[in-house]
Amino acid sequence: MRLGLALFFAVFAMTAHASEPKTPTQRLQELQLVQAFDCRNVSCKRLRSCQEACYKLVQCGQGRRDGDNDGIPCENLCSRRCE
């Protein structure tokens, strides 16, 4: 149940701020991306992308991903703040 709610809110967060309507293909791609990530606690070295690091920071509340509180998680993967 908890994962289901997290998935719902993740998809809602990605689509709620969009300035233009998403195509069905774009929505499917976003949903597939969200389903690829989870909230397990693993080190930044084991993450595959900046998107995954941002998901863990924003959606999972894993603040430890951003050790210096500059909004950039896992600086070995990301060079910008999460959107």
C-alpha positions in Angstrom: 0.0 0.0 0.0 2.8 2.4 0.9 4.6 1.8 -2.4 1.3 2.4 -4.3 0.7 5.7 -2.6 4.3 6.7 -3.3 3.9 5.8 -6.9 0.6 7.8 -7.2 2.2 10.9 -5.6 5.3 10.6 -7.8 3.3 10.5 -11.0 1.1 13.3 -9.7 4.1 15.5 -8.8 5.6 14.9 -12.3 2.4 15.8 -14.1 0.9 18.5 -11.8 3.3 21.3 -12.7 3.3 20.7 -16.4 2.5 23.8 -18.5 1.3 21.9 -21.4 -0.7 18.6 -21.6 1.3 15.4 -21.8 0.7 13.0 -24.6 -0.2 9.4 -23.6 3.2 8.3 -24.6 4.9 10.9 -22.4 2.7 9.8 -19.4 3.5 6.2 -20.0 7.3 6.9 -20.1 7.0 8.9 -16.8 5.1 6.0 -15.2 7.7 3.5 -16.4 10.5 5.6 -15.0 8.8 5.9 -11.6 8.2 2.2 -11.5 11.9 1.6 -12.2 12.8 3.3 -8.9 12.1 2.4 -5.3 12.8 3.8 -1.8 15.4 1.2 -0.7 18.3 2.8 1.0 21.4 2.1 -1.1 24.6 4.1 -1.5 24.9 6.8 -4.2 27.6 4.6 -5.8 25.0 1.9 -6.5 22.5 4.3 -8.1 22.2 4.3 -11.9 21.3 7.9 -12.7 20.7 11.4 -11.4 17.0 10.8 -12.0 17.1 7.9 -9.5 19.0 10.0 -7.0 16.4 12.8 -7.3 13.6 10.3 -6.9 15.1 9.0 -3.7 15.7 12.6 -2.4 12.4 14.1 -3.3 9.9 11.2 -3.3 11.5 9.0 -0.6 12.6 11.8 1.6 16.2 10.5 1.8 17.8 13.8 2.8 21.2 12.1 3.3 21.4 12.0 -0.5 22.2 15.7 -0.3 24.9 15.9 2.3 25.8 19.5 1.9 22.1 20.7 1.5 22.7 22.4 -1.8 19.8 20.6 -3.5 22.1 18.4 -5.6 21.8 14.7 -4.5 24.6 12.2 -5.1 27.1 14.6 -6.6 28.9 11.7 -8.2 25.9 11.5 -10.5 24.2 14.9 -10.5 25.6 18.3 -11.3 22.2 20.2 -10.9 19.4 20.5 -8.5 16.4 18.2 -8.7 13.4 19.6 -10.6 
